[in-house]
Amino acid sequence: MPERRNPTRVVPRRISAHRDNVMARTLPKPPWKTANPKTKTGRSRKLTSTQKSKARKAAKKAGRRYPNLVDNMRVTAEARRKSQ
C-alpha cells in the first residue's frame, strides 16, 4: 500500500523563472525567523506613542490583547511610506 502524504506539511512553492525551470525561488522567510535589521546607528528605533496606539488598535481589531511583531512592522512601514 502506498504511503499517504501528510496534508498539513508545508512545502515551499517553486516559481519557475524560465521555460527550462533553470532558476527557481522559494517563498521568503517569515519576519520572526529573519535577523534584526542593521540601522545606521546600530540599534533599533523605538515606536512613537502614536505608532504604539495604532499598533494596539490593530491588535484589538484582530482580537489580540497586545500588538505583535506584525502589527509593529505594519505601523513602521506605514510611517516610512508617508515620509518618502
Secondary structure as a PSIPRED ss2 file (coil, helix, strand):
# PSIPRED VFORMAT (PSIPRED V4.0)

   1 M C   1.000  0.000  0.000
   2 P C   1.000  0.000  0.000
   3 E C   1.000  0.000  0.000
   4 R C   1.000  0.000  0.000
   5 R C   1.000  0.000  0.000
   6 N C   1.000  0.000  0.000
   7 P C   1.000  0.000  0.000
   8 T C   1.000  0.000  0.000
   9 R C   1.000  0.000  0.000
  10 V C   1.000  0.000  0.000
  11 V C   1.000  0.000  0.000
  12 P C   1.000  0.000  0.000
  13 R C   1.000  0.000  0.000
  14 R C   1.000  0.000  0.000
  15 I E   0.000  0.000  1.000
  16 S E   0.000  0.000  1.000
  17 A C   1.000  0.000  0.000
  18 H C   1.000  0.000  0.000
  19 R C   1.000  0.000  0.000
  20 D C   1.000  0.000  0.000
  21 N C   1.000  0.000  0.000
  22 V C   1.000  0.000  0.000
  23 M C   1.000  0.000  0.000
  24 A E   0.000  0.000  1.000
  25 R E   0.000  0.000  1.000
  26 T C   1.000  0.000  0.000
  27 L C   1.000  0.000  0.000
  28 P C   1.000  0.000  0.000
  29 K C   1.000  0.000  0.000
  30 P C   1.000  0.000  0.000
  31 P H   0.000  1.000  0.000
  32 W H   0.000  1.000  0.000
  33 K H   0.000  1.000  0.000
  34 T C   1.000  0.000  0.000
  35 A C   1.000  0.000  0.000
  36 N C   1.000  0.000  0.000
  37 P C   1.000  0.000  0.000
  38 K C   1.000  0.000  0.000
  39 T C   1.000  0.000  0.000
  40 K C   1.000  0.000  0.000
  41 T C   1.000  0.000  0.000
  42 G C   1.000  0.000  0.000
  43 R C   1.000  0.000  0.000
  44 S C   1.000  0.000  0.000
  45 R C   1.000  0.000  0.000
  46 K C   1.000  0.000  0.000
  47 L C   1.000  0.000  0.000
  48 T C   1.000  0.000  0.000
  49 S H   0.000  1.000  0.000
  50 T H   0.000  1.000  0.000
  51 Q H   0.000  1.000  0.000
  52 K H   0.000  1.000  0.000
  53 S H   0.000  1.000  0.000
  54 K H   0.000  1.000  0.000
  55 A H   0.000  1.000  0.000
  56 R H   0.000  1.000  0.000
  57 K H   0.000  1.000  0.000
  58 A H   0.000  1.000  0.000
  59 A H   0.000  1.000  0.000
  60 K H   0.000  1.000  0.000
  61 K H   0.000  1.000  0.000
  62 A C   1.000  0.000  0.000
  63 G C   1.000  0.000  0.000
  64 R C   1.000  0.000  0.000
  65 R C   1.000  0.000  0.000
  66 Y C   1.000  0.000  0.000
  67 P C   1.000  0.000  0.000
  68 N C   1.000  0.000  0.000
  69 L H   0.000  1.000  0.000
  70 V H   0.000  1.000  0.000
  71 D H   0.000  1.000  0.000
  72 N H   0.000  1.000  0.000
  73 M H   0.000  1.000  0.000
  74 R H   0.000  1.000  0.000
  75 V H   0.000  1.000  0.000
  76 T H   0.000  1.000  0.000
  77 A H   0.000  1.000  0.000
  78 E H   0.000  1.000  0.000
  79 A H   0.000  1.000  0.000
  80 R H   0.000  1.000  0.000
  81 R H   0.000  1.000  0.000
  82 K H   0.000  1.000  0.000
  83 S H   0.000  1.000  0.000
  84 Q C   1.000  0.000  0.000
